[in-house]
């Protein structure tokens, strides 16, 4: 196993209302030194739900993605509030964004987005045994809620408005989980 590089220096080089950019100087085990830039890791994690109405029907949302400057079909997700655990955040965000509560919430995987330049993490959870329940959210406009059959996942992924890698990975994971359940 390789030895992790030694962090020689980390300093904030730019800051906005939402993001900080750090410069990080590392020394690798072979003596080489490099300076990298990375987005500062936020102090809180996020949570993304894969809400299932049944073993083939997933609940999705359509929301504006400022980074892409277009509307995207995605999964409900959000940040953990201060002191909140992933389970409570998943239940709250699901109600705020999709209008459902879940009687069963299971952590599937903790994912990173782009570990080469940021430490952002998200907890991907499977939400099952759904029931209608909504809470007011912080979105600037109402989100469109829609459903899709996982058995038709290929058709969903052919759409130009489904591009987020972590959403695609989560949908594949849940499709496979549901297929294994049906087979057993």
C-alpha positions as CSV (number, residue, x, y, z in Angstrom):
1,X,0.0,0.0,0.0
2,X,1.3,3.4,-0.9
3,X,2.1,6.0,1.7
4,X,-0.2,9.0,1.6
5,X,1.6,12.3,0.7
6,X,2.6,14.6,3.5
7,X,0.6,17.9,3.5
8,X,3.2,20.7,3.7
9,X,0.8,23.6,3.5
10,X,-2.8,24.4,3.0
11,X,-4.0,28.0,2.4
12,X,-7.3,29.6,1.3
13,X,-6.7,31.5,-1.9
14,X,-10.2,32.5,-2.8
15,X,-13.6,32.6,-1.2
16,X,-17.2,33.2,-2.3
17,X,-20.5,33.1,-0.4
18,X,-20.7,29.3,-1.0
19,X,-17.2,28.1,-2.0
20,X,-13.6,28.3,-0.8
21,X,-10.6,27.4,-3.0
22,X,-7.6,26.1,-1.2
23,X,-4.0,25.7,-2.4
24,X,-2.5,22.5,-1.1
25,X,1.2,21.6,-1.2
26,X,2.1,18.0,-0.9
27,X,5.3,15.9,-0.7
28,X,5.0,12.4,-2.0
29,X,6.8,9.4,-0.6
30,X,9.4,9.6,-3.5
31,X,10.2,13.2,-2.5
32,X,8.3,14.9,-5.4
33,X,6.3,18.0,-4.4
34,X,3.2,19.3,-6.1
35,X,0.8,22.1,-5.4
36,X,-2.9,21.4,-6.1
37,X,-6.0,23.5,-5.9
38,X,-9.2,22.1,-4.5
39,X,-12.6,23.3,-3.4
40,X,-12.7,23.4,0.4
41,X,-14.6,20.6,1.8
42,X,-17.9,21.8,3.4
43,X,-18.4,21.1,7.0
44,X,-21.6,19.1,6.3
45,X,-22.3,16.2,4.1
46,X,-25.3,15.8,1.8
47,X,-27.9,13.1,1.2
48,X,-29.5,11.8,-2.0
49,X,-32.5,9.6,-1.9
50,X,-33.7,7.0,-4.4
51,X,-37.4,6.9,-3.5
52,X,-39.2,3.8,-4.7
53,X,-43.0,3.6,-5.0
54,X,-42.7,-0.1,-5.7
55,X,-39.9,-2.4,-6.8
56,X,-39.8,-0.8,-10.3
57,X,-41.0,2.8,-9.9
58,X,-38.6,5.5,-8.8
59,X,-39.7,9.1,-7.9
60,X,-37.6,11.8,-9.6
61,X,-37.6,15.6,-9.6
62,X,-37.0,18.2,-12.2
63,X,-35.1,21.2,-11.0
64,X,-32.9,24.0,-12.4
65,X,-29.2,23.4,-12.2
66,X,-27.4,26.7,-12.2
67,X,-24.0,25.0,-12.9
68,X,-25.4,23.7,-16.2
69,X,-27.8,26.5,-16.8
70,X,-30.6,24.1,-17.6
71,X,-33.3,22.0,-16.0
72,X,-32.3,18.5,-15.1
73,X,-34.2,15.3,-14.0
74,X,-32.5,14.2,-10.8
75,X,-33.1,12.6,-7.5
76,X,-34.2,14.4,-4.3
77,X,-31.1,15.6,-2.4
78,X,-29.9,18.2,0.0
79,X,-27.5,19.1,2.8
80,X,-27.7,17.9,6.4
81,X,-28.8,20.6,8.7
82,X,-26.5,21.4,11.6
83,X,-26.6,18.5,14.1
84,X,-28.8,16.4,11.8
85,X,-27.8,12.8,10.9
86,X,-28.1,11.4,7.3
87,X,-31.3,9.4,8.2
88,X,-33.2,12.4,9.5
89,X,-31.9,14.6,6.6
90,X,-33.1,12.0,4.0
91,X,-36.5,11.9,5.5
92,X,-36.8,15.7,5.6
93,X,-35.4,16.3,2.2
94,X,-37.6,13.7,0.6
95,X,-40.7,15.4,2.1
96,X,-39.5,18.9,1.0
97,X,-38.6,18.0,-2.6
98,X,-40.8,15.1,-3.6
99,X,-43.8,15.2,-1.2
100,X,-43.2,11.7,0.3
101,X,-42.1,10.3,3.6
102,X,-40.5,6.9,3.8
103,X,-41.0,4.2,6.5
104,X,-37.8,2.5,5.5
105,X,-34.5,4.3,4.7
106,X,-31.3,2.4,4.0
107,X,-27.9,3.8,3.5
108,X,-26.5,2.3,0.2
109,X,-23.1,4.1,-0.2
110,X,-21.2,7.2,0.7
111,X,-20.0,8.7,-2.6
112,X,-17.7,11.5,-3.6
113,X,-18.1,13.6,-6.7
114,X,-14.7,14.4,-7.9
115,X,-12.1,13.5,-5.3
116,X,-9.2,14.9,-7.3
117,X,-10.2,18.4,-6.5
118,X,-12.9,18.4,-3.8
119,X,-13.8,16.4,-0.7
120,X,-17.6,16.8,-1.0
121,X,-19.4,13.6,0.1
122,X,-23.0,12.5,-0.3
123,X,-24.9,9.6,1.4
124,X,-27.0,7.7,-1.1
125,X,-30.0,6.1,0.5
126,X,-32.8,3.9,-0.7
127,X,-36.2,5.2,0.5
128,X,-39.0,2.6,0.5
129,X,-42.5,2.1,1.8
130,X,-43.4,5.7,0.8
131,X,-46.4,7.7,1.9
132,X,-47.7,11.1,0.9
133,X,-46.2,13.8,3.2
134,X,-44.7,17.2,2.4
135,X,-42.8,19.9,4.2
136,X,-41.9,23.4,3.0
137,X,-38.5,23.5,1.3
138,X,-36.0,26.1,0.4
139,X,-36.3,25.8,-3.4
140,X,-36.9,29.0,-5.3
141,X,-39.7,27.5,-7.4
142,X,-41.9,24.4,-7.1
143,X,-40.1,21.2,-8.2
144,X,-41.8,19.0,-10.8
145,X,-42.2,15.4,-9.4
146,X,-42.3,12.6,-11.8
147,X,-41.9,8.8,-11.8
148,X,-40.0,6.4,-14.0
149,X,-39.8,2.6,-14.3
150,X,-36.3,1.3,-13.5
151,X,-37.0,-1.5,-16.1
152,X,-36.8,1.4,-18.6
153,X,-33.7,3.0,-17.2
154,X,-31.9,2.9,-20.5
155,X,-34.6,5.2,-22.0
156,X,-34.2,7.6,-19.1
157,X,-30.5,7.8,-19.5
158,X,-30.8,8.6,-23.2
159,X,-32.5,11.9,-22.3
160,X,-30.4,15.0,-22.6
161,X,-31.7,16.3,-19.2
162,X,-30.4,13.3,-17.2
163,X,-26.6,13.9,-16.9
164,X,-25.6,13.8,-13.2
165,X,-23.1,11.0,-12.7
166,X,-24.0,10.3,-9.0
167,X,-27.7,10.1,-9.9
168,X,-27.0,7.6,-12.7
169,X,-24.8,5.5,-10.4
170,X,-27.5,5.5,-7.7
171,X,-30.2,4.4,-10.2
172,X,-28.1,1.5,-11.4
173,X,-27.3,0.4,-7.8
174,X,-31.0,0.4,-6.9
175,X,-32.1,-1.3,-10.2
176,X,-29.7,-4.1,-9.4
177,X,-30.8,-4.3,-5.8
178,X,-34.5,-4.6,-6.9
179,X,-33.6,-7.2,-9.5
180,X,-31.8,-9.4,-6.9
181,X,-34.8,-9.1,-4.6
182,X,-37.1,-10.3,-7.4
183,X,-34.8,-13.2,-8.2
184,X,-34.7,-14.5,-4.7
